[in-house]
Amino acid sequence: MLIPAVVDIAARNADWQAFALSSLATGLIGLLMSVAFGGALEEGLNTRQTFILTTLSWVSLPVFGALPFLWLGIGYTDAVFEAVSGFTTTGSTVLSGLDGLPPGLLLWRSLMQWMGGVGIIVMAIVLLPFLRIGGMQLFQTESSDRSEKIVARSVELIRLIGISYLFLSSCCVVAYWATGMSPFDALNHALTTIATGGYSTHDVSFAYFTNPATGWFAVLFMIIGALPFVLIIQGLRGKPMMLWRDPQVRAFMGLVVVVSLGVAFYLGITHRVPLDDALLMSTFNIVSVVTGTGYAYGDYTSWGAPMVALALLLKFVGGCTGSTTGGIKIFRFLVFFGTVRAHLRRMVRPNRIMSEEYGSSRLTSELSFSVLAFLVCYLGTVGILTLALAAFDLDLVTALSAAATAVGNVGPGLGPTIGPAGSFAPLPDGAKWILCFAMLIGRLEIFTVIVLFDPEFWSR
């Protein structure tokens, strides 16, 4: 919080006081908690403590992250919504007139997403395999085994993640700056691109920048943010082919290429858009939706009903496991289709013994059940939230797309209100609180929160 305070001081903006006071309040409470509970976890975390700590961390971060918005006169509901959307890298916003907002506030929004992005990577690589959520046990490493002491073993991995994340963010800043962005815009958009967050400093998002190279660099770094960070680290350490050998990376890249080319030809034929412009517009928006970044390069909902339907479906997909993206994730679709294929073959030849594999790993019945349970709960959560939002008199498109985009941590929804050209500000406060819960439960992979409501979890 002191960073945007310094930026506002340099810009001679009085809003620096909001960040200074918020920093003081957060620091004092953090210090008191550190003194009160210091040393309580010296023996490491057990499973129950890990579930509780993970959930409480993601709940408390937005509570304190909302403080600067409150000091600046933004309503409590909107302040919490903006902070939850920031830390979960969802990118939905209730703010408008971004071009005229103070630089410190714009930077704070970007910093929230950047911090949330690296937090998501650490959670996905270190904690979720340990908690065996949604098939994540497939990615167990020596730093995320079933040991009771996962923290000490994970320090080196977290250090490598932090260094790689900072390096890629710096490369993105340089790339944006080189294509004509101002240093301030380059910094803000780099922070939210690598985090696949989508907050921008302009109301029209990336349509503000006219250099096509800027858009293509955004596509590149959004894709990087959607790749498994463990494999990115190995690539940076001299093993780049490790990325391409991962089945989910190949499936993700194939999906992006095929769909982007299809939409580009659709734009060229139906809207008479020149091929180079159509290719950039289609690739940018498809990658933005699939990765859950939420940037907009024009209002793609104006391209016709087929594009609206495609965007809604892509909101469920997500990127690769161990990345900054939300959604169901590519690897779960691969496991699901593999399970379905094996079931169909057993229907034809009941006595045949078959073994489905993901890369070099065999898909066990436990893994398949874990993934299927996640898919059912994910879709069920979107359905329940759609009904809850519809109770506030929201139309079906708005309610469904808002639920899907919140649980998938995508950003903009569909329709005239919350679409790429709109904002979530007009929604009722009750709907915004529901969406805050949806963004958090989506970021925490659903089961991390649901398990806390099971009485068995609290029994000794």
C-alpha positions as CSV (number, residue, x, y, z in Angstrom):
1,M,0.0,0.0,0.0
2,L,3.0,2.3,0.5
3,I,3.9,2.0,-3.2
4,P,0.7,3.7,-4.6
5,A,1.1,6.2,-1.7
6,V,4.5,7.2,-3.0
7,V,3.1,7.4,-6.6
8,D,0.4,9.7,-5.4
9,I,2.9,11.9,-3.6
10,A,5.0,12.1,-6.7
11,A,1.8,13.1,-8.7
12,R,0.9,15.7,-6.0
13,N,-2.3,13.9,-5.3
14,A,-3.8,14.0,-1.8
15,D,-5.1,10.5,-2.0
16,W,-1.7,9.3,-0.7
17,Q,-3.1,9.7,2.7
18,A,-5.7,6.9,2.1
19,F,-3.0,4.4,1.3
20,A,-0.8,5.6,4.2
21,L,-3.6,5.2,6.7
22,S,-4.6,1.9,5.2
23,S,-1.0,0.6,5.4
24,L,-0.8,1.7,9.0
25,A,-4.0,-0.1,10.0
26,T,-3.1,-3.2,8.1
27,G,0.5,-3.2,9.5
28,L,-0.7,-2.8,13.1
29,I,-3.2,-5.6,12.9
30,G,-0.7,-7.8,11.2
31,L,1.9,-7.1,13.9
32,L,-0.6,-7.8,16.7
33,M,-1.6,-11.1,15.1
34,S,2.1,-12.0,14.6
35,V,2.8,-11.4,18.3
36,A,-0.3,-13.2,19.4
37,F,0.1,-16.3,17.3
38,G,3.8,-16.3,16.5
39,G,5.3,-19.8,16.8
40,A,2.0,-21.6,16.9
41,L,2.8,-23.5,13.6
42,E,6.4,-24.4,14.2
43,E,5.6,-28.1,13.8
44,G,4.0,-27.5,10.3
45,L,0.5,-27.6,9.0
46,N,-1.9,-30.6,9.2
47,T,-4.7,-31.0,6.6
48,R,-7.3,-29.3,8.7
49,Q,-5.1,-26.3,9.4
50,T,-4.2,-26.0,5.7
51,F,-7.9,-25.9,4.6
52,I,-8.7,-23.2,7.2
53,L,-5.6,-21.1,6.6
54,T,-6.0,-21.2,2.8
55,T,-9.6,-20.0,3.0
56,L,-9.0,-17.4,5.7
57,S,-6.1,-16.0,3.8
58,W,-8.1,-15.4,0.6
59,V,-11.0,-13.9,2.7
60,S,-8.9,-11.6,4.8
61,L,-6.8,-10.2,1.9
62,P,-9.7,-8.4,0.2
63,V,-11.0,-7.1,3.5
64,F,-7.8,-5.2,4.0
65,G,-7.3,-4.5,0.3
66,A,-10.6,-2.7,0.3
67,L,-9.4,-0.1,2.9
68,P,-7.9,2.4,0.4
69,F,-11.2,2.4,-1.6
70,L,-13.2,3.1,1.6
71,W,-10.9,6.1,2.5
72,L,-11.4,7.5,-1.0
73,G,-15.2,7.5,-0.5
74,I,-16.1,4.4,-2.5
75,G,-19.0,2.5,-0.9
76,Y,-18.3,-0.5,1.3
77,T,-19.9,-3.1,-1.1
78,D,-18.2,-1.7,-4.1
79,A,-14.9,-1.5,-2.3
80,V,-15.0,-5.1,-1.2
81,F,-16.2,-6.2,-4.7
82,E,-13.2,-4.4,-6.4
83,A,-10.7,-5.9,-3.9
84,V,-12.1,-9.4,-4.2
85,S,-12.1,-9.2,-8.0
86,G,-8.5,-7.9,-7.8
87,F,-7.0,-10.5,-5.5
88,T,-8.8,-13.4,-7.2
89,T,-7.6,-11.9,-10.6
90,T,-11.2,-12.0,-11.8
91,G,-11.1,-8.5,-13.3
92,S,-14.7,-7.6,-12.9
93,T,-15.0,-3.9,-11.9
94,V,-17.5,-1.5,-10.5
95,L,-15.4,1.6,-11.3
96,S,-15.9,3.8,-14.4
97,G,-14.0,6.8,-15.7
98,L,-10.7,4.9,-15.2
99,D,-8.8,7.4,-17.5
100,G,-9.4,10.1,-14.9
101,L,-8.7,8.2,-11.7
102,P,-5.7,9.0,-9.5
103,P,-2.5,7.0,-10.4
104,G,-2.2,5.6,-7.0
105,L,-5.6,4.0,-7.1
106,L,-5.0,2.5,-10.6
107,L,-1.7,1.1,-9.5
108,W,-3.2,-0.4,-6.3
109,R,-5.8,-2.3,-8.5
110,S,-2.9,-3.7,-10.6
111,L,-0.8,-4.6,-7.6
112,M,-3.8,-6.5,-6.1
113,Q,-4.0,-8.6,-9.2
114,W,-0.3,-9.1,-9.4
115,M,-0.1,-10.3,-5.8
116,G,-3.1,-12.5,-6.3
117,G,-1.6,-14.1,-9.4
118,V,1.5,-15.3,-7.6
119,G,-0.6,-16.4,-4.7
120,I,-2.7,-18.5,-7.0
121,I,0.3,-20.2,-8.4
122,V,1.7,-21.1,-5.0
123,M,-1.7,-22.4,-3.9
124,A,-2.1,-24.6,-7.0
125,I,1.4,-26.0,-6.9
126,V,2.0,-26.4,-3.1
127,L,-1.4,-26.7,-1.4
128,L,-4.0,-28.1,-3.7
129,P,-2.1,-31.4,-4.5
130,F,-1.6,-31.8,-0.8
131,L,-5.3,-31.3,-0.2
132,R,-6.2,-33.7,-3.1
133,I,-8.8,-31.4,-4.6
134,G,-10.3,-31.9,-8.0
135,G,-7.6,-34.3,-9.3
136,M,-4.8,-32.0,-8.3
137,Q,-3.1,-35.1,-6.6
138,L,-1.9,-35.9,-10.2
139,F,0.6,-33.0,-9.8
140,Q,2.1,-34.1,-6.4
141,T,5.8,-33.3,-6.0
142,E,8.2,-33.7,-3.2
143,S,7.1,-30.3,-2.1
144,S,3.4,-31.2,-2.0
145,D,3.2,-34.7,-0.7
146,R,0.9,-35.9,2.1
147,S,3.4,-35.0,4.8
148,E,2.3,-33.0,7.7
149,K,5.2,-30.6,7.2
150,I,4.7,-29.1,3.7
151,V,5.8,-25.6,4.4
152,A,9.5,-26.1,5.0
153,R,9.8,-28.3,2.0
154,S,8.1,-25.8,-0.3
155,V,10.3,-22.7,0.5
156,E,12.7,-23.4,-2.4
157,L,9.9,-24.0,-4.9
158,I,8.2,-20.8,-3.8
159,R,11.4,-18.8,-4.2
160,L,11.8,-20.1,-7.8
161,I,8.2,-19.2,-8.5
162,G,8.7,-15.7,-7.2
163,I,11.9,-15.1,-9.2
164,S,10.3,-16.4,-12.4
165,Y,7.1,-14.4,-11.9
166,L,9.1,-11.2,-11.3
167,F,11.3,-11.9,-14.4
168,L,8.3,-12.4,-16.7
169,S,6.5,-9.4,-15.3
170,S,9.6,-7.3,-16.0
171,C,9.9,-8.6,-19.6
172,C,6.2,-7.7,-20.1
173,V,6.8,-4.1,-18.9
174,V,9.7,-3.7,-21.3
175,A,7.7,-5.2,-24.2
176,Y,4.7,-2.9,-23.7
177,W,7.0,0.2,-23.2
178,A,8.8,-0.7,-26.5
179,T,5.5,-0.7,-28.4
180,G,4.5,2.8,-27.4
181,M,2.8,2.5,-24.0
182,S,3.6,5.1,-21.4
183,P,5.8,3.8,-18.6
184,F,2.8,3.9,-16.2
185,D,0.5,2.1,-18.5
186,A,3.2,-0.5,-19.3
187,L,3.7,-1.2,-15.6
188,N,0.0,-1.5,-14.8
189,H,-0.9,-3.7,-17.8
190,A,2.2,-5.9,-17.3
191,L,1.1,-6.6,-13.7
192,T,-2.4,-7.6,-14.7
193,T,-1.4,-9.4,-17.9
194,I,1.0,-11.9,-16.4
195,A,-1.5,-12.4,-13.5
196,T,-4.3,-12.9,-16.2
197,G,-6.3,-10.4,-14.2
198,G,-7.4,-7.9,-16.8
199,Y,-7.6,-4.6,-14.8
200,S,-6.8,-1.7,-17.2
201,T,-6.1,2.0,-16.7
202,H,-8.6,2.9,-19.5
203,D,-12.3,2.3,-19.8
204,V,-12.0,0.9,-23.3
205,S,-9.3,-1.5,-22.1
206,F,-6.7,-2.6,-24.8
207,A,-8.7,-0.9,-27.5
208,Y,-7.1,2.3,-26.3
209,F,-3.7,1.2,-27.8
210,T,-3.5,1.4,-31.6
211,N,-0.2,-0.4,-32.2
212,P,-1.0,-4.0,-33.2
213,A,2.3,-5.1,-31.7
214,T,1.0,-4.1,-28.3
215,G,-2.0,-6.5,-28.8
216,W,0.2,-9.4,-29.9
217,F,2.6,-9.0,-26.9
218,A,-0.5,-9.1,-24.7
219,V,-1.6,-12.3,-26.4
220,L,1.9,-13.8,-25.8
221,F,2.1,-12.9,-22.1
222,M,-1.5,-13.9,-21.4
223,I,-0.6,-17.3,-22.8
224,I,2.5,-17.5,-20.7
225,G,0.4,-16.7,-17.6
226,A,-1.9,-19.6,-18.5
227,L,0.9,-22.2,-18.7
228,P,2.1,-24.4,-15.8
229,F,4.6,-22.4,-13.8
230,V,6.6,-25.4,-12.7
231,L,7.2,-26.1,-16.4
232,I,8.0,-22.4,-17.1
233,I,10.6,-22.6,-14.4
234,Q,12.1,-25.7,-16.0
235,G,12.0,-23.9,-19.4
236,L,13.9,-20.9,-18.0
237,R,16.5,-23.3,-16.6
238,G,17.2,-24.7,-20.0
239,K,14.5,-27.3,-20.6
240,P,12.0,-25.6,-22.8
241,M,10.7,-28.8,-24.4
242,M,9.3,-29.8,-21.0
243,L,6.4,-27.4,-21.8
244,W,5.5,-29.0,-25.1
245,R,5.6,-32.5,-23.7
246,D,2.8,-31.7,-21.3
247,P,-0.6,-32.9,-22.7
248,Q,-2.5,-30.0,-21.3
249,V,-0.1,-27.4,-22.8
250,R,-0.6,-29.0,-26.3
251,A,-4.4,-29.2,-25.8
252,F,-4.5,-25.6,-24.6
253,M,-2.5,-24.3,-27.5
254,G,-4.5,-26.3,-30.0
255,L,-7.7,-25.0,-28.6
256,V,-6.5,-21.4,-28.9
257,V,-5.2,-21.7,-32.4
258,V,-8.2,-23.6,-33.8
259,V,-10.9,-21.3,-32.2
260,S,-9.0,-18.1,-33.0
261,L,-8.6,-19.0,-36.7
262,G,-12.3,-20.0,-36.9
263,V,-13.4,-16.7,-35.4
264,A,-11.0,-14.7,-37.6
265,F,-12.5,-16.3,-40.7
266,Y,-16.0,-15.7,-39.3
267,L,-15.2,-12.0,-38.9
268,G,-13.7,-11.8,-42.4
269,I,-16.7,-13.4,-44.0
270,T,-19.6,-11.9,-42.0
271,H,-18.2,-8.5,-41.0
272,R,-15.8,-7.8,-43.9
273,V,-12.9,-7.3,-41.4
274,P,-9.4,-7.3,-43.1
275,L,-7.6,-10.6,-42.3
276,D,-4.8,-9.1,-40.2
277,D,-7.2,-7.1,-38.1
278,A,-9.6,-10.1,-37.8
279,L,-6.7,-12.3,-36.7
280,L,-5.6,-9.9,-34.0
281,M,-9.1,-9.2,-32.7
282,S,-10.1,-12.9,-32.7
283,T,-6.9,-14.2,-31.1
284,F,-6.8,-11.4,-28.5
285,N,-10.3,-11.8,-27.3
286,I,-10.3,-15.6,-27.4
287,V,-7.1,-15.8,-25.4
288,S,-8.5,-13.2,-23.0
289,V,-11.7,-15.2,-22.4
290,V,-10.1,-18.7,-22.2
291,T,-7.3,-17.5,-19.8
292,G,-9.8,-15.6,-17.8
293,T,-7.8,-12.4,-18.2
294,G,-10.8,-10.3,-19.2
295,Y,-9.2,-7.7,-21.4
296,A,-11.4,-6.4,-24.2
297,Y,-10.2,-5.5,-27.7
298,G,-13.5,-4.1,-28.8
299,D,-16.9,-5.4,-27.8
300,Y,-16.9,-9.0,-29.1
301,T,-20.6,-9.4,-28.1
302,S,-21.4,-7.2,-31.1
303,W,-20.0,-9.8,-33.5
304,G,-23.3,-11.7,-33.4
305,A,-25.0,-14.5,-31.5
306,P,-22.5,-17.2,-32.4
307,M,-19.7,-15.3,-30.7
308,V,-21.8,-14.6,-27.6
309,A,-22.5,-18.4,-27.3
310,L,-18.8,-19.2,-27.9
311,A,-17.7,-16.7,-25.3
312,L,-20.0,-18.2,-22.7
313,L,-18.7,-21.7,-23.3
314,L,-15.1,-20.6,-23.2
315,K,-15.6,-18.9,-19.8
316,F,-15.7,-22.5,-18.3
317,V,-12.5,-23.7,-19.8
318,G,-9.5,-21.9,-18.2
319,G,-5.8,-22.5,-18.8
320,C,-3.4,-25.0,-17.4
321,T,-3.0,-26.3,-13.9
322,G,-0.4,-24.4,-11.9
323,S,-1.0,-21.2,-13.7
324,T,-2.7,-17.9,-12.8
325,T,-5.9,-18.7,-14.7
326,G,-9.3,-19.7,-13.3
327,G,-12.0,-22.0,-14.8
328,I,-12.2,-25.7,-14.8
329,K,-8.7,-26.2,-16.3
330,I,-7.6,-28.0,-19.4
331,F,-6.2,-31.1,-17.6
332,R,-9.6,-31.8,-16.0
333,F,-11.2,-31.9,-19.5
334,L,-8.5,-34.3,-20.6
335,V,-9.1,-36.6,-17.6
336,F,-12.9,-36.3,-18.2
337,F,-12.7,-37.2,-21.9
338,G,-10.2,-40.0,-21.1
339,T,-12.7,-41.5,-18.5
340,V,-15.6,-41.2,-20.9
341,R,-13.5,-42.9,-23.7
342,A,-12.6,-45.8,-21.3
343,H,-16.2,-46.2,-20.3
344,L,-17.4,-46.4,-23.9
345,R,-14.8,-49.0,-24.7
346,R,-15.8,-51.1,-21.7
347,M,-19.4,-50.9,-23.0
348,V,-18.3,-52.5,-26.2
349,R,-15.9,-55.0,-24.7
350,P,-16.9,-55.5,-21.0
351,N,-14.1,-58.0,-20.3
352,R,-11.4,-55.9,-21.7
353,I,-8.9,-54.4,-19.3
354,M,-8.0,-50.8,-20.2
355,S,-5.7,-48.2,-18.7
356,E,-6.1,-44.6,-19.5
357,E,-3.1,-42.3,-19.0
358,Y,-2.4,-38.6,-18.7
359,G,1.1,-38.1,-20.0
360,S,3.2,-40.7,-18.2
361,S,0.7,-41.0,-15.3
362,R,-2.0,-43.6,-15.1
363,L,-5.5,-42.4,-14.4
364,T,-6.6,-44.2,-11.2
365,S,-10.3,-44.5,-10.2
366,E,-9.7,-42.1,-7.3
367,L,-8.3,-39.5,-9.7
368,S,-11.1,-39.9,-12.2
369,F,-13.7,-39.7,-9.4
370,S,-12.1,-36.6,-8.0
371,V,-12.2,-34.8,-11.3
372,L,-15.8,-35.8,-12.0
373,A,-16.9,-34.7,-8.6
374,F,-15.2,-31.4,-9.2
375,L,-17.0,-30.9,-12.6
376,V,-20.4,-31.7,-11.0
377,C,-19.8,-29.3,-8.1
378,Y,-18.5,-26.6,-10.4
379,L,-21.5,-26.7,-12.8
380,G,-23.9,-27.1,-9.8
381,T,-22.3,-24.0,-8.2
382,V,-22.8,-22.0,-11.4
383,G,-26.4,-23.1,-11.6
384,I,-27.2,-22.3,-8.0
385,L,-25.6,-18.9,-8.2
386,T,-27.5,-18.2,-11.5
387,L,-30.8,-18.8,-9.6
388,A,-29.6,-16.6,-6.7
389,L,-28.7,-13.7,-9.1
390,A,-32.0,-14.1,-11.0
391,A,-33.8,-13.5,-7.7
392,F,-32.6,-9.9,-8.1
393,D,-34.5,-9.5,-11.3
394,L,-31.5,-10.0,-13.5
395,D,-32.2,-11.4,-17.0
396,L,-31.0,-14.9,-17.8
397,V,-28.0,-13.9,-19.9
398,T,-26.7,-11.4,-17.2
399,A,-27.3,-13.9,-14.3
400,L,-25.8,-16.9,-16.0
401,S,-22.8,-15.1,-17.5
402,A,-22.1,-13.3,-14.2
403,A,-22.2,-16.6,-12.3
404,A,-19.9,-18.2,-14.8
405,T,-17.5,-15.4,-15.0
406,A,-17.3,-15.1,-11.2
407,V,-16.7,-18.8,-10.5
408,G,-14.3,-19.0,-13.4
409,N,-12.5,-15.7,-12.4
410,V,-12.9,-14.4,-16.0
411,G,-13.9,-10.8,-15.7
412,P,-16.6,-9.3,-17.9
413,G,-19.9,-11.1,-18.4
414,L,-22.3,-10.9,-21.3
415,G,-25.1,-8.5,-22.1
416,P,-25.4,-4.7,-22.1
417,T,-24.8,-4.2,-18.4
418,I,-21.8,-6.4,-17.5
419,G,-20.5,-7.1,-21.0
420,P,-17.0,-6.1,-22.2
421,A,-18.3,-2.5,-22.7
422,G,-20.1,-2.3,-19.4
423,S,-19.4,-2.7,-15.6
424,F,-20.9,-4.4,-12.6
425,A,-21.7,-1.1,-10.9
426,P,-25.5,-1.1,-11.8
427,L,-26.0,-4.5,-10.1
428,P,-27.8,-4.5,-6.7
429,D,-25.6,-4.7,-3.6
430,G,-27.0,-8.2,-2.8
431,A,-25.9,-9.5,-6.2
432,K,-22.5,-8.0,-5.7
433,W,-22.1,-9.9,-2.4
434,I,-23.1,-13.1,-4.0
435,L,-20.5,-12.5,-6.8
436,C,-17.9,-11.8,-4.1
437,F,-18.6,-15.2,-2.6
438,A,-18.6,-16.8,-6.1
439,M,-15.2,-15.3,-7.0
440,L,-13.7,-16.6,-3.8
441,I,-15.1,-20.1,-4.0
442,G,-14.0,-20.3,-7.6
443,R,-10.5,-19.2,-6.8
444,L,-10.3,-21.7,-3.9
445,E,-11.4,-24.5,-6.3
446,I,-14.8,-24.9,-4.6
447,F,-14.0,-27.9,-2.4
448,T,-11.6,-25.9,-0.2
449,V,-14.7,-23.9,1.0
450,I,-17.3,-26.6,0.8
451,V,-15.4,-28.9,3.2
452,L,-15.6,-26.2,5.9
453,F,-19.4,-26.7,6.0
454,D,-19.1,-30.5,6.7
455,P,-19.6,-31.3,10.4
456,E,-17.2,-34.1,10.0
457,F,-14.4,-31.6,9.3
458,W,-14.8,-30.0,12.7
459,S,-15.2,-33.3,14.7
460,R,-12.2,-34.5,16.7
